[in-house]
Amino acid sequence: MSHHLDTPQAAKNGQLFIDDLYVFPGESGTVLVMDVNSNITGVHQKPGFHPEARYEFKIHFGGADFETLTYRISFSEPDAEGAQALRLHVLTDQAAREDDADGELVLEGRTGETATASGARLWAGRVQDPFYMDLSLLSLVNSAVEKGTAVDLTGWDPDQAKNTFAGTTVNTIVLEIPHGDEALSSGAEIGVWCATKLATDAGGWRQINRGGHPMMWPIFWPKDTDFSNPANTRHPSRDLSEDGDHIADRVAAVVKASGTSGDPQGYGRIVAHRLFPDVLSYTVGTTASYGFAGANGRTLADNTPEPMLCLVTGTAVPAGLKPSAAARQRSDRFPYLVPAQQ
């Protein structure tokens, strides 16, 4: 659900604002990455992670509607040097869905340092953003989806595309679970989404934002600048029933105007069923890729805007950029991202 454009209001809550979710095989296990707090939002980006929040990776198994494994990361107030203590709790079975469940504390550490326990590795801090896209292209698709018109690409030259995110930074949480782990063992069919939750005055927790497929918010809800859209707080199991028709109708209108389908409404329903529930599917231990052939996780190098824009519009939308556009923002070694200069 890349949310980079929901500004300026949402930028005031940048620490809770999910920019991207990645799932891919790493050096020794399955890597889960959650990016938040992009500085592309400008002066409202805040340093560090929210000390009163939870950052959670939710795992479904075998196509189940609900998660039975949650990795919950929390942070302390920053110290004099800006570093924050961090903790990882693991919740399983029914507890994975319960905010009042404590779970098992499996490791502790500090931002900017690698914390390890039982083969698991966790790193959190400020990094160079690996996402790449020319946002002028997104504006053309936004206009078509909003108005129900064909995408007008007459003024778009993919050969002149520039990475709007070059030089930007995000806060990232990188968690690697070894393939020998009992739950995330090789061959497991999983669905992954992530969420930020904030402590309430009443003593509970409120889900503020969530992420699954890339580009969902910028395409379908670009004006949700204050987390007011109900999709922020609901569970993915309710996506299709509560928003499936909305997504199908939006896509159908664009496809009908473009004349690229003999059954626009049918095509819209297919897209809605592909994107909902908004959970990223992955087979543990296999090659990850998010592209035209389908989604099996998502790597840091994947050109996700292009297949998403083509899917939604029902026509070719060349993004013009290749993985090399952000090659220096990635690494083959843990934590797989390049720390930002302080």
C-alpha positions as a printed Julia matrix, in Angstrom:
342×3 Matrix{Float64}:
   0.0     0.0     0.0
   2.72    2.58   -0.63
   1.41    5.75    1.0
   4.13    8.28    0.12
   1.72   10.89   -1.27
  -0.78   11.21    1.57
   0.43   14.65    2.59
   0.54   17.04    4.34
  -1.82   15.93    7.1
  -0.76   12.29    7.3
   2.85   13.41    7.29
   2.25   14.76   10.8
   1.87   11.11   11.79
   4.73    9.93    9.61
   6.04    7.55   12.24
   2.78    5.58   11.88
   2.56    5.91    8.13
   3.42    2.72    6.21
   5.2     3.42    2.94
   6.05   -0.1     1.77
   6.04   -3.78    2.7
   8.57   -6.27    1.31
   8.81  -10.07    1.71
  11.67  -12.04    0.17
  14.31  -14.69    0.87
  17.46  -13.4     2.53
  20.84  -14.83    3.41
  19.43  -17.35    5.87
  15.68  -16.96    6.07
  12.54  -15.04    5.2
  12.92  -11.27    5.3
  10.06   -8.97    6.32
  10.56   -5.25    5.74
   8.25   -2.42    6.79
   9.1     1.15    5.7
   7.51    4.13    7.43
   8.03    7.86    7.9
   9.29    8.9     4.46
  10.87   12.34    4.32
   9.25   12.92    0.93
   6.42   14.3     3.07
   8.66   17.23    3.93
   8.9    19.1     7.2
   6.28   16.92    8.93
   8.49   13.82    8.9
   9.55   13.09   12.47
  12.76   11.44   13.64
  12.7     7.85   14.82
   9.85    5.47   15.56
   6.79    6.32   17.64
   7.49    5.29   21.26
   3.8     4.75   22.01
   3.14    2.59   18.95
   3.38   -1.0    17.85
   4.68   -2.06   14.45
   3.33   -5.5    13.51
   3.93   -8.06   10.78
   0.84  -10.29   10.44
   1.19  -13.8     8.98
  -1.65  -15.97    7.59
  -1.03  -19.61    6.67
  -2.5   -21.64    3.82
  -4.87  -18.92    2.61
  -6.58  -18.55    6.01
  -8.71  -15.46    6.59
  -6.95  -14.62    9.84
  -3.39  -14.44   11.08
  -2.0   -17.0    13.52
   1.45  -15.44   13.8
   2.34  -11.84   14.65
   5.75  -10.23   15.02
   5.32   -7.12   17.17
   8.08   -4.51   17.39
   7.98   -1.63   19.87
  10.36    1.22   20.66
  11.33    3.36   23.63
  11.74    7.11   23.77
  14.95    8.21   22.01
  18.02    8.71   24.16
  20.33   11.72   24.05
  21.91   10.41   20.85
  18.57    9.71   19.17
  18.83    5.91   19.47
  15.83    3.91   20.68
  15.64    0.63   22.54
  13.54   -1.94   20.66
  11.78   -5.17   21.56
  10.37   -8.01   19.48
   7.44  -10.05   20.76
   6.04  -13.09   18.96
   2.34  -13.96   19.24
   0.85  -17.2    17.97
  -2.54  -18.82   17.38
  -5.49  -16.77   18.68
  -3.17  -14.39   20.52
  -1.8   -13.23   17.16
  -5.08  -11.33   16.64
  -5.43   -9.9    20.13
  -4.09   -6.49   21.08
  -4.27   -7.3    24.79
  -2.1   -10.42   24.41
   1.5    -9.95   25.55
   3.18  -12.63   23.45
   6.72  -13.88   24.01
   9.62  -11.47   24.23
  12.27  -13.01   21.95
  14.87  -10.27   21.57
  15.85   -6.76   22.58
  18.21   -4.27   21.0
  18.74   -0.71   19.81
  18.06    1.12   16.58
  21.01    1.18   14.22
  22.32   -2.14   15.55
  21.58   -5.76   14.64
  19.8    -7.71   17.38
  19.84  -11.51   17.19
  18.21  -14.42   19.03
  17.69  -18.06   17.99
  18.73  -17.31   14.43
  16.36  -14.36   14.02
  17.81  -10.97   13.15
  16.23   -7.55   13.63
  17.46   -4.14   12.52
  15.63   -0.82   12.61
  16.76    2.66   11.65
  16.89    5.34    8.98
  17.79    4.16    5.45
  17.83    5.34    1.87
  14.44    4.61    0.3
  14.69    1.74   -2.24
  11.3     2.58   -3.83
  11.56    4.13   -7.29
   9.0     5.84   -9.49
   8.33    9.02  -11.45
   5.32   10.5    -9.67
   4.25   12.48  -12.72
   3.1     9.16  -14.21
   1.08    8.33  -11.1
  -0.76   11.64  -11.39
  -2.02   10.63  -14.84
  -3.4     7.36  -13.49
  -4.86    9.09  -10.42
  -6.8    11.42  -12.68
  -8.2     8.55  -14.76
  -9.24    6.5   -11.72
 -10.87    9.5   -10.05
 -12.78   10.63  -13.15
 -13.44    7.23  -14.73
 -11.64    8.16  -17.93
  -9.01    6.54  -20.12
  -5.42    7.17  -19.09
  -3.98    9.94  -21.26
  -0.32    9.08  -21.84
   0.2    11.37  -24.83
   2.5    13.63  -22.82
   4.34   10.82  -21.02
   7.77    9.82  -22.3
   9.09    6.82  -20.35
  12.58    7.45  -21.73
  12.6    10.72  -19.75
  11.37    9.2   -16.48
  13.16   10.32  -13.33
  13.09    8.71   -9.91
  11.19   11.12   -7.68
  12.41    9.18   -4.63
  16.12    9.59   -5.37
  17.77   10.96   -2.24
  14.78   10.32    0.04
  14.91    8.33    3.26
  12.56    6.2     5.35
  12.55    4.51    8.73
  12.72    0.77    8.23
  12.2    -2.37   10.28
  13.97   -5.43    8.87
  13.22   -8.81   10.42
  14.76  -12.05    9.15
  13.33  -15.36   10.37
  15.52  -18.42    9.66
  14.2   -21.14    7.36
  14.65  -23.58   10.21
  11.99  -21.77   12.21
   9.1   -24.05   13.11
   6.44  -21.67   11.8
   8.13  -20.06    8.78
   9.71  -23.23    7.45
  10.55  -23.64    3.77
   7.51  -24.39    1.65
   4.98  -22.7     3.94
   2.3   -20.78    2.03
   1.88  -17.47    3.8
   0.06  -14.18    3.44
   1.69  -11.1     4.96
   0.44   -7.67    5.89
   1.68   -5.09    8.34
   0.08   -2.55   10.63
   0.91    0.35   12.92
  -1.08    0.65   16.13
  -1.2     3.44   18.66
  -1.99    3.3    22.36
  -5.3     5.0    23.18
  -6.2     7.12   26.2
  -8.61    4.39   27.25
  -5.77    1.9    27.56
  -6.35   -0.1    24.38
  -4.86    0.03   20.9
  -6.08    1.52   17.65
  -4.9     0.35   14.24
  -3.77    3.49   12.43
  -2.45    2.22    9.11
  -1.79   -1.04    7.31
  -0.03   -2.31    4.2
  -0.11   -5.28    1.85
   0.01   -4.85   -1.93
   2.12   -1.92   -3.16
   0.54    1.25   -4.55
  -2.98    0.69   -3.21
  -3.42    3.98   -1.42
  -1.82    6.23   -4.06
  -4.02    4.71   -6.76
  -7.38    4.34   -5.06
  -7.32    6.69   -2.04
  -4.72    9.38   -2.79
  -6.64   12.02   -0.81
  -6.72   10.05    2.43
  -4.38   12.48    4.18
  -5.61   11.97    7.74
  -6.07    8.18    8.04
  -9.84    8.7     7.8
 -10.51    6.0     5.19
 -12.05    2.93    6.87
  -9.54    0.66    5.11
  -6.88    1.92    7.51
  -8.5     0.33   10.54
 -10.24   -2.75    9.2
  -8.94   -6.3     8.97
  -8.1    -7.64    5.47
 -10.78  -10.32    5.85
 -13.36   -7.55    5.39
 -11.74   -5.95    2.34
 -13.75   -7.64   -0.4
 -17.15   -7.3     1.24
 -16.65   -3.67    2.26
 -14.65   -2.25   -0.65
 -14.67   -4.83   -3.45
 -17.47   -3.14   -5.38
 -15.78    0.25   -5.05
 -12.51   -1.03   -6.5
 -14.27   -3.02   -9.22
 -16.34   -0.01  -10.3
 -13.33    2.31  -10.41
 -11.35   -0.11  -12.55
 -14.34   -0.9   -14.79
 -14.91    2.79  -15.54
 -11.3     3.29  -16.66
 -11.3     0.1   -18.76
 -14.64    0.97  -20.35
 -13.41    4.45  -21.29
 -10.25    2.92  -22.73
 -12.14    0.28  -24.71
  -9.63   -2.38  -23.64
 -12.13   -4.97  -22.41
 -15.3    -6.45  -23.8
 -16.59   -6.85  -20.25
 -15.34   -3.9   -18.18
 -17.37   -4.81  -15.11
 -16.12   -8.37  -15.22
 -12.55   -7.14  -15.53
 -13.09   -4.82  -12.58
 -14.28   -7.72  -10.44
 -11.23   -9.78  -11.41
  -8.92   -6.96  -10.32
 -10.8    -6.51   -7.04
 -10.46  -10.22   -6.28
  -6.75  -10.12   -7.12
  -6.06   -7.18   -4.82
  -8.38   -8.15   -1.97
  -7.8    -9.21    0.69
  -4.9    -6.79    0.73
  -2.35   -9.39    1.81
   0.97  -10.17    0.12
   1.27  -13.88   -0.73
   4.58  -15.73   -0.56
   5.89  -19.31   -0.52
   8.68  -19.47    2.04
  12.06  -20.39    0.61
  11.21  -19.6    -3.01
  12.26  -16.79   -5.33
  10.29  -13.63   -4.63
   8.9   -11.35   -7.34
   6.09   -8.85   -7.74
   5.48   -8.39  -11.45
   3.35   -9.1   -14.49
   3.4   -12.86  -13.98
   1.94  -12.49  -10.51
   3.02  -11.83   -6.95
   5.13  -14.08   -4.79
   6.38  -11.75   -2.12
   8.11   -8.53   -3.15
  11.81   -7.76   -3.39
  13.5    -4.41   -2.85
  14.34   -4.29   -6.57
  10.88   -5.07   -8.0
   9.4    -2.43  -10.31
   5.99   -2.65   -8.63
   4.43    0.55  -10.04
   4.4    -0.75  -13.62
   2.41   -4.0   -13.11
   0.05   -2.28  -10.67
  -0.71    0.62  -13.01
  -1.18   -1.75  -15.95
  -3.49   -3.99  -13.91
  -5.69   -1.15  -12.73
  -5.98    0.57  -16.11
  -6.16   -2.55  -18.29
  -3.59   -1.17  -20.66
   0.18   -0.8   -21.04
   1.58    1.91  -18.77
   5.38    1.92  -19.14
   7.02    3.31  -16.0
  10.31    3.98  -17.75
  12.51    3.08  -14.78
  14.41   -0.14  -14.11
  15.77   -1.65  -10.87
  19.09    0.04  -11.57
  17.42    3.36  -10.71
  17.73    2.52   -7.02
  20.52   -0.07   -7.03
  22.63    1.93   -4.58
  19.8     1.9    -2.05
  19.92   -1.91   -1.74
  22.4    -4.45   -0.45
  22.78   -8.22   -0.78
  23.64   -8.48    2.91
  21.58   -7.95    6.05
  19.85   -5.56    6.67
  19.62   -5.36    2.84
  19.17   -1.58    2.89
  21.71    1.24    3.05
  21.68    3.34    6.25
  21.09    7.04    5.67
  23.75    9.56    6.5
  23.05   11.15    9.87
